[in-house]
Amino acid sequence: MSRGIVARPRLTGLLATGAAGLALGAGGAALAADAGAGAGVNEVAPAVVTGRIANTLAHSTGLSVIPTDIQDTPQAIDVIPQEQLKAQGVISLDQALRNVPGITVAIGEGGTLNGDQFKIRGQDAKDDIYVDGLRDFGVYTRDAFDDQEVQVLKGPSSALFGRGSTGGVINTISKTPMMGDFAEVDASMGNGDYYRATADINHAFNDTTAMRVNLMETASHVVDRDYVRSRRWGAAVSVATGLGTDTTIVANYLHQHDNRIPDYGVTIVGPPGSLIALPVTEYGLGVDRSTFLGYSADRDRTTADIFTLKVRHDSGGPVSFTSDTRVGRYQRYFRYTPVDRCDTTASTQNCIGNLFDGNPATTPNAFMGGGGPYIQNAWGAQNISTAKADFNAGGFRNQLVAGFDVSYQSNDKTFQAYALPPGVTAKTAIPRNLLDPSHTAPFTAFLPVGSAVNCVGTAACTTVINGQTLTTTATAATVLYSSGDAADYGVFATDRLWLTPQWSVIGTLRYDWYDASYLTTPVLGQASKLTSDSSFLDPRVSLVFEPTKSQTYYVSWGKSATPQGTSIVGSATAISATTADLAPEMNEAFEAGAKFSLIGGRLGLTASIFDVKKNNAKQVDPATGEVEVQSSQKQEIKGVEFGVTGRITDAWTVQAAYSYLDAKVTDDLTCGGTPVVCLPNPYTIGTPVTYTPKNAASVWTTYKLDPIVRGLEIGGGATYQSKQYLAFRTAGTAPYLTGLTQIAEAPYTLSFDGMIAYETGRYRIALNGYNLSDRLNYSQVFANRAVPAAGRTVVLTVGATF
């Protein structure tokens, strides 16, 4: 087992380190705040330390390709501002995004690594997470301690961000240095052995240079989930120079370390003869929400180190320039042993029959999954440089933004195979009682990297550990090492032409060259290398009508591309032999919407209707004209979204959103046989897209009770998602399927949260409650598992500002 993990310091040490950094004037950087339209690629709205939730339509998008605020951007955008993050006591990106309807959270498997795994409108967004407009290449659980704001741009966005982004992108905006000095310290504790301490310190050295340090330490279990826990700490140091001048240079360094037991939830099961399968905790069979089906020795230890440098030059003339660079390094040790299934097969000893027979004497054994532990070392680098020009063309106002986007990512992984006790022949054949509380790992050691392994053909391998000959899970074909890298070279241009002061047309065109390779080395045999090279063009066109500054109406059309091998860091298998030569998947979207600012700009209303078509890539046999392989399903996602944001009165604030998604599979193939034959799959065509709730809504509102008790504030809200389809299982041998055997579902989710806070002078005390009804919800899902969400949780926070 790898021990290459940074030790966790105490918060006092972090605070001392931050204070020393301030005294020495050393550190990393964050982007200086600039509210003016048309700043750099990653320009953000001004940082706000205190205040109330404002109309977020006035916030900057932070993107130079459409250098306007959210009010003027022809795209549905959800914003979770700093005031809401603080009022809700948000501590992670996952928690923040539960305010955004249409986003679901996957456990992270089936070719995807566990960590922050979000789906936007049912589409995978594991490679679509950005910080200040630059990619965050790693896969880990992101803390929110350095987040000023979280934005979700819905719909295909490759013209803005490059490859992927079929459902949209997630962009977090970091806290930024500002003029003036302040310090804010918070300490929290709650049930589930929860404690958290944070510090936010800002210091201005002179009229143009400032530094900001954010520190965090958190430890928690999950209420009503046995064994699951996390301990993490982080530091973000930011320096900005040239504030208020023509040229601003900003550097930022973020470090986060996390040590947790991953939660793969409970298995999905269906009673004998039933077509519908639900999480096992839904049946009242003695498997309650606290049941943990992994092992206590499971671990996920991650370390992220991210450095960002931003340069912006704007002399006030018609042309301005930006250049933003990021380098990120990510380390991980990961081991998990989840329950893959409970069914009627011999390997599970008729688990389903024993589970539902009502006989306590029978034992429901389950089939264990999970590969060997791995050690990951990954890194990525990116530079986005732009030039923006404002000018008149033929008497028409015009704004042109052009630039390039260059990135590289690399990922090396070393796998460790299990060595099992004598008499145990395979980890996946170990009977596992769903009700067994012992959680003791059934293996005695790992197969050390580089050990002498005896394999004959593809038979099970043996190794000698401490004088014992053990059979390992490794075979001759087991991969012990893998490495992948990818380079992406993109050029783009956006032009906005005002036909009249009210009517404008925005056109964006981006061209990418993407090269990826993936090398695997097995126990025996030669290393195997796969490559995937592609190029693609992503257009986007919008027509915008703004009769007043407070009204925006738009129609947008665009395409996005997802090349093969797009997820070198985020996928378990970056490139497969069957899809490496396929063309990129091409997706098309149409959206129409309106945005209004009311009550003197205090309140914002949004509405949009959209239609997204996800197209797959296919390979056709030139001799027969028959399809031999496809990259994925074809899908169509149609829907509407509504949002309300801002202040209804000086005391009453609200953030609310609703989405309706009609997502269907429009084309799918089932392939098999020798030679390969592909036929339409009648059992999946027409079914809902998995992980896509038809209805979803969230609301959060606060009210200041100053007339009763000055400084007293109350708040509350709710989140709702309708049921999700997780998998459609069929019988028969591909391509000749004989029927639909099971539909896996996750029930609807409904959670009520509340807050009461009191602020006097420089001090603040707040009490937050989550899932107040203690309902059994599911926070993450996959085809064969669902993770029960935390039960009723209460957190007390005490803070001070200096």
N, C-alpha and C positions, 0 to 999 in steps of 0.2 A: 504493500500500500504506500502510495506517495505521501511524503510529509512536506512537500515543498510549498507550504502555506505560510503566509505572513502571520505572525502572532497578533492577537487582538489586544490593542492597548486599552487602558481605561480612558473615559472621557476627559478626566482631568489632564491626562497626558496630551490628549488632542488639543484641549484648550490652551495648554501651555505652549504647544507647538505653534498654534495659530498666533498667539500673542507674540512669540519670538519672531515669527515671520513678519508680523506687522512692524515690529521694532527694527528689523533689518531691512525692510523694504524689499524683500525677496518673495518670489512666488510665481505661480502660473497666471492665467488670465481669463477674463470673460468679456464678452462684447459690450462696449460702451453703449448705453441706451441712447436712442435717437428717434424721436417721434416723426421726423420729417419724411414725407412720402418720397420713395425712390432712393432710399439708402442702399446698402449692400445686399448681397444675396441673402444674408441671414440677419438683416436688420430686425430688431425686435422693438416692441412698444416699451416706453419708459418703465423702469422698475418701480414698483410701488411697495412701500414698507407697510403702511397702514392705510385704512380707508375702507370703503364699501364697494360691493360688486357694481361695476358700471356696465353700460351697454357695450358688450364685447365687439359689436360691429365696428366700433371706432378703433379697434386694435389693428396694428400692422400685421400683414401676413408674414413678414420677415423674408420675402422672396423677391429678388430683383427681376425675375422673368415676368412677374406681374406686380410692379412696384406700387401697390395701392393698399388701402386698408381692407378689412374683411367686408365692409359695406359694399365696396366697389368690385370685389373679386367674383367673377361669374362661376361660382362653385359652392356647393354646400360645405360649410366649415363649422365644426363644433369646437367650442373653446371652454376650457376649465381654467378660470383665472386664479391668481394667487389668493385672493380673498376667499374664494370657495375652497381651495385646497386647505387653507388654514382653518376655516370654520368647520370643515368636515374632519379635520385631523388626518388628512391623507398622508400616508407614509411610503407609498409605492406607486409606480406607474400603473400597475394592474388595478389598484384601488381607484385611482383617478379616472380610469377609462370606464369604470362601471357607471359613470354619469353619461356615457355616450351610447344611445340606442343604436343597435346594428352591429356592435362589437361583441364578439364572444371570445372566450379564452379556452385554448386547447391545452391538454395535459402536456403535449410534446412527445410524440412518438410516431411510429409508422413512417420513419424516414426523417422525422423532425426532432431536434434535440429539445429536452426539457428546459424550461426557462420562461421568459416572456414570449409567449406564443399566442398572438392575437389574430383573429379573423375579422375582416371588415366586410360586411355584406356577404358573409360566407366565403370570402376569398382569403387565402393565406397571406398574412402580412408579416411573416417572420423576418423578411429582409427589407421591410419598409418602415423601420424605426429610425428616426433622425433626431439629432440634438443640434439646435441652432442651424437647421438646414443641411447639415452634413451627416452622412451615414454613421450609425453606431453599429459596427460590424459584429460585435459579440453576441452571445446567447447567455443571458444571466437574468436574475431578478433585479430590476432597476429600482433603487430607492429614489424617493422624491425630494430628498433634503435640499437639493440644489436647483429644483424646478421653480421657475417664476410663473410659468404658464404651460398648459398642454393644449395643443391644437390637433384636430383630426380633419384632414382634407379628404372628403369622400369622392369616390369615383376614380376611374383610371387616370393616372397622373404622370405617365412616363414622359410626356412633353416637358414637364417641370423637373422631374427627379431622375429620369432614366429608367432602366429596366424594372420590370415588375409593376407594383402599385396598381394591380387590377381592381382591388376594392377601395384603395386609397392609401394614404400615408399618415403616420403618427409623427408629429414634430413637437418635441419639448423645447422650451425656451429657458435658458439658464438664468439664474440670478446674476445681476451685473453690477460692477462698481459704479458708484455715483459720487458726486461732490457732497461733502459733509461727513461727519463722523456719527456712527451709531453702533450699538451692539444689542442683540436680542438673544436671550437664552430661554430655552423651554425644557422642562422635565416632565415626563409622563409616566404613569403606571396604571395597570389595569388587571382584570382577571385574565387567566391564561398565562400567568407568570410573565406579564408584559411590562417592559420598561423601555424608555427611550429618552435620550437627551440630545439636544441640538443647540448649536450656536451659530449666529449670523452676525459677522463683524465687518464693518465698513470703515475705511479710513482714507481721507483725502490728504495727499502729501503736499499738493499745491493746487493752483487753479486749473491744471490740466491733467493731473495724474492722481489716480485713486486705486485702492486695493480692497478686495472683498474676500473674506474667508468664511466658508460654511463647513461645519463639522457635525458629525452624526455618529451615534452609537445606539444600537437597538438589539434587544433580546426578547424573544417571545415564543410561546407555544401557540397552538391554535385551539381556541375553546371548543370542547367536545370532539377533538380529534386526538387520539392517543399517539404518543411518540413524536408527532410532527412538531418541529421546532426550527428556529432560525436565530443565528447570532451574526450580526453584521456591523461594520463600521465604515465610515467614509470621510473623505476630506476633499474639498474643492477650493482651490486658491486661484483668484482672478486678479489681474492687473490690467489697467487701461491707461494709456498715455495719449496725449493729444486731444483730450476731451474739449469740445468747443472750438477746435481748430480745424483747418482744412484736412489734415491727415490724422487719422486715429489708428493706433496699433494696440491690439488687445491679445493677451495670451492667457490661456486657461489650462489648468491641470486638475484632473479629477481622478481620485483613487477610491475604489470601493472593494471591500472584501466581505464575502458571505460564506458562512458555514452552516448548512442546513440539512435536515433529513427530508428528502423529496417525498411528496405525497402523490401516489398514483391512484388513490381512491379505492372504490369498491367495484367489483365486477358487475357487468350487465347480465341479467339472467331472465329467462322466460319460463313460466310453468309448463309442464309437459302438455303438448297439444296446443299451446297458445302461440299466436303469430306475433304478439307484442312482447318485447323484452324491456325491462326497466332495471334501474339500479337495485341490487339485492336488498338494500336498506328500505325499499318501498313495500315489502311484503309482510312485515311483522313476524319474521321468522327467527328472531333473536339476534339478528345482525343489525346492530344499531349504528347511528351516525359516527360513533367514536371508533368503530372497528378499523384497525390499521392492518393492511394485508401485505405489508412489506416486512423487512427485518430491521431491527434496531441499529444494525451496523451500516445500513445504507447511508450514503453521504453524497452531498453535492457541495464542493468547495470551489468557489470562483474568486478570481481577482481580476479587476479591470483597471487599467491605467490608460488614460486618454488625455492627450495633449492637443490643444487647438490654438492656432495662431490666425488672427484676422487683421487685415489691413484694408482701410477704406480711405479714399481720397476724394474729396468733394469741395472744390473751391468756390462753389456757388454759381459756376458757369453752366453751359449747356451739357457738359460731359463730366461724368464721374466714374470712378473705378473702384473695384473691390477685388480682393484676393484672399480666399479662406482656405486654410490647410489644416488637416487633422491626421494624427498618427495614433492608433489605438492598439494596445497589447492586451491579450486576454488569456488567462490560464485557468485550467479546470481539472479537478479530479472528480469523477462521477461513477457511482455504483448504485444500482437499483435492482430489486427483485420483486416485481409485481405479480399479482395473479392475472394471468392472461384470459382464462375462461373457466367456466363451470358449465359442463354440458353432459351429454349422455355417452361419451366415448369411453373406451377402456382406459385411456391414460388418466382420466379423471374419476375412474371407478364409478361411473354413473352419478356424477356429482348432482345433477339436476334432480334425478329420482330420489336420492337420499335427502336433498334439501327440502323437497316439497312433500315427502311421504308422511309427515307428521309423527314419525317415529324417532324419539330422542336417542335410541340405541344405534341408529345408522349414522355414519360420519360422511358429511359432504366434502370430499377431497377435491382440490382444484389443481389446475395445470399452471405451474409457475413459468414465468417468462423472464425476459431481461437478459441482455448480453453481458459479457464480462466487463469489469470496470475498465475505464480508459483514462488516460492522461492527455490533456489537450493543450497545445500551445498554438495560439493563433494571433495574427496581427493584420491590420489593414491601414491603408493610407489613402488620402483623397485631397485633391485641390480643385476648387471651383473659382475661376476668375472671370469677371464680367466687366463690360463697359456699357454705360447707359448714356444715351444722347437724347435731349429734348430739342426739337426744332420744328420749323414749319416746312411743309412740302406742298408746293402748289397752292399755298394759301390755307392749307389744312394743318391743324395742330397734330404733331406726330411724336411718338416716343418709341425709341428703338433700344432694345437690350440684347447684347450678343456676348457670347463667351464660350469657354470650354470647361469640361468636367473630366478629370482624369483620376482613376482610382485603381488600387491594387489590393488584393487580399490573399492571405496565405493561412493554411491550416495544417498542422501536423498532429497526429493522434497515435498513441501507443496503447494497445489493448492487452488486458491480462485475462487469461482463461482461468476458470475455476479448477482447483484440485479437490476432489470430493473424498469423503471418508471411505475406508475399505468397505466393499459391499454395495456401494451406491454407484450406479453406472451412468447416470445422467441427471444433471440438475433439474431439468424440466420434467423428469419422471418422479420426483420426490412427492409423495402424497402430502397435501397441505390442507389442514382442517381450517375452514373459513372461520371457525369460532375459537381456534387455538390462540391463547394470549401470550404464548412463550416468546415468539418472534426471535428465536435463536437460529442463527445462520447454520445451514446444514453442511457447510464446507469447512475444511480445516486450514486451508491455505490457498494462496493464489499461485498460479503458474508464473514464476518470475520471468521477466523479460530476458530473453537470451538463454533460457534453460535448455538443456538437452531434452528433446522430446522424441519419443519413439513412436512412429506412425507406420502402419502398413497399409498402403493404398489409402482408402478413405475411412478406415476403421478408427475407432476411438484411440486416442493417444494416451501414453503413460509417461509419468515422470517420477523421479525419486526425490522426496522431500523429507528431511530428517530421518533418513534411513527407511522410509516407507515408500513402497511403489503404489502410486495412486493413479486412478483413471481420471483424466481431466475432461472438461467439456470441449477441449480443442480437438479438431480433426486436422487432417492434412491440408484441408482447404480453409481452415480458420485464418482470418486476417489478423496479423499481429501488429502491422504498421499501415498507416495510410497518410497520404499527404496530397494536398490540392492547392492550386493557386489560380487566380483569375485576374485579368487586366481588362479595364473598361475605359475606352476613349470616346468621349462624347463632345459634340459641338452643338450649340443651340442658338436660336435667335427668336426674339419676341418683338412684334411690332404692334403698337396700338395707334390707330388712326381715328381721330375725331371727325366724323362727317359733318356734325353740327355740335354745338356745346352740349347737347343732350344725347346724341347718338354716336356710338363708337364701335369699331370692329377691332378685335384682338386676334392676332394670328401667331401661333407658336410652332416652330419646326425644330426637331432635334434628331440628329443622326448619331448612332452608336456603333462602335466596333467592339465586340466582346469575345475574349479568348479565355477558355477555361481548360484545366487539365486535372486529372485525378489518378493517383498512383496507389496501388494496394500491394502489400507483400504478405503472402500466406505462410503458414508453418512450413510447408513443403512446396516446392515448385517455384516458378519464376514470377517475378513482379509483373503486374499487369497495369498498363497505363491507358487511360481513355482521355480523349480530347474532344472539345466541342467549340467550334469557331463560328461566329455568326455576326451579321450586321443587320440593322433594322432602322426604319424611319418612323418617328412618332409625331403625327400632326395634332393640332388642336386649334379650333376656331370658335370664337364667341362673338355674339352680337349683344351689345349692352345699351339699354335705354335708361337714362337718369333724368327724369323731368325736373327733379329738385335734388338738393344735396341729401335729403332724407329718404329718397326712393330709388331703388335699383331693380330693374327687370332685365333678365338675361336669358339667352338660349345658347347652349354650348354643345359642341360635338368634338370628340377626340378619340384617338386610338392609343393603345399601350401594347408593349411587347414584353414577353417573358422568355428569355433564351434558355436553352438547356444548360444545366450546370450553373444556374444563377445563384445558388446558395452554397458556396464553397465552405463557409464557416458554419452555417445554420442547419445543414442537413447531415444526417447520419451517413448517407451515401450520396455524394455530391453529383455524380454522373453515373448513369446505368448504361450497360452495353446495348440495351434495346432502344434507348432514346437519344444516345449521344449524337447521332447524325441528323436528328430531326430539326426542322426549322423552328424558330421561336413561335410560341403561342401568341396569337394576335387577338386583342380584345377591343371592342368598340363601345362607346358610350354616348348617350344623348341625355341632356339635362336641361330643364327649364325651371326658372325660379324667380323669386322676388324677395327683397329685403327692405324693411322699413324701420326708420328710427322715429320714435314717437315721444311725446311729453317732453319736448325741448331736447331731444337726443338722449334722454335718460333710459328709455326702454327700446329694445330691438325685437322685431318680429321677422321670422324667416319661414319660407315655404319653398319646397322644390319637388319636382316630379322627374323621374329618371328611368332609363332603360339601358341596362348593361348586358352586352352579349360577350360571353367568354368562349373563344374558339380554341380548339385543340390543334395540335400538329400531327400529321399522319404521314406514314411511309407506305408507298404503293409499289407493289411488285411490277416492274416494267414489263415483264413477260405476260402476266395475266391481267394487270390492271386492278388486282385485288389489294385491299388494305392489309398490310402485314402487322402494323403496330401503330398505336396512337399514344399521345403523351398524356391525355386526360379526357374527361368528359367535355362536351359542349354544354354550356349553361346559359340561361337568360334570367337576369334579376331585374324585375320591375318594381317600382315602389314610389312612395311619397314620404317626405319628412317635414316636420314642423318644429319650430323652436321659438322660445321666448327668453330674453336675457336682459337684465338691467334692474332699474329701480322703479317701482310703481309709485311710491312716495319716498320722501326723504328717509323714512324709517324702514320701509318694506322693500326687500330685494327678492328677486326670483330668478332661477335658472331652470328651464324646463325644456324637454325635447321628446318627440315621438317619431317613430319610424314604422312603416308598414312595408314589408318585403314579400313579394310574390316571386320566389326563386324556384326554377324548375330545370331539370336536366332535359336538354333538347336532343342530345345525341350521345350514344354510348355504345361501345363495342365489347363483345366478349370474344377473346382470341385463344386458340389452342390447337393442339394436334401437330402432326408432322406430315407434310408441310403445314405451316401455320395457316389456319383458316379463321377469319374474323367475320362475325355476324352481328347484326343489331341486337342489343340486349333489351328484350321487351319488358323485363322486370325492373329496370332502372330508368328507362326513358319515360319521362313524364312525372317522375317522383320529385319531391322537394329536394333542393340542394341541402346537404347535411350541414349541421352547425349554423343554421340560419333561422332564427326565430321570426315568425311571421309578424308578430307585434312586439314592440319593445318601447318602453317609456321610462323617463326619469324626471324627477322634480326635486329641487332643493330651494328652500325659502327661509329667510331670516327676518326677524323684526326686532327693532331696538325699542326697549321699554323705558327710555329716558324720562318720560313724564311720571312714571311710577317710581323707578329707582334709576338714577343716572348711572350709565355704564352697564346696565343689564341688557342682555340680548338673548333671544331664544331662536331656535331654528329647527327645521326638520325636513324630511323628505322621504321619498320612496323610489325604488327601482323595480322594474317589472320586465320579464321576458317570457313570452309564451313558450310552449314546449319546443324542443329541438329534436329533429331526426338525426340519429347518429350513424346508422348503417342499415343497408338493405341486403340481406343475405339470401343467396340462391342455392338451389340444389342442382345436381347434375355435374357433368364434366364439360368445361369450356371447349369449344364454343356452343355445345349442345346442352343448354340449360333446360331444366324440367319444371322449375317453379320457384316461387318466393317462399322461403322458409321462416324468415324472421325479420321483424322491423324493430330495431333498437331505438329507444327514445329516452330523453331526459325530461322530467316533468317541468312545468312552468316554475319560474323563480319570482318571488315577491319578498322584498325586504324593506322594513321601515327603520329609519335612522333618526336620531334626535340630538340636539345640542342645547346647552344653556351655558352662558358665559357672562362673566362680570369683570369689568375693567375699571380700575381706578388709578389715576396717575400713571406711573410707569409699570404697574403690575396688572396681570391678567390671569384669571383662573377659569377653566372651562371643563365641562363634563360632557363627554360624547358617548352616545349609546348606539350600537349597531345591531341590526337584526333583532329589534326590540320584541317582536312576536315570537322569537326563538323557533322560527319555522325551519324545517329541513329543506334547504336549498342546495344547489350544486354549483360550485364556482368554476370548475373546469370539466371538460368533457372530452371523450374520444369514442371511437367506434365500439369499444368493448369495456369501457370504464367511465366512471363519473366520480368526481371528488366532492364529498359533502363540504359545504361551506361552514364557516365558524358559527357556533351557536351564539346566543345573546352575549354581547361583549360590551363592557363599560370601561372607559378610559378617562382618567383625571389628568389634566395638564395644568401646570403652574408655570407662568412665564414672566419675564421682566425685560424692559427695554431701557437702555442707557444711552 
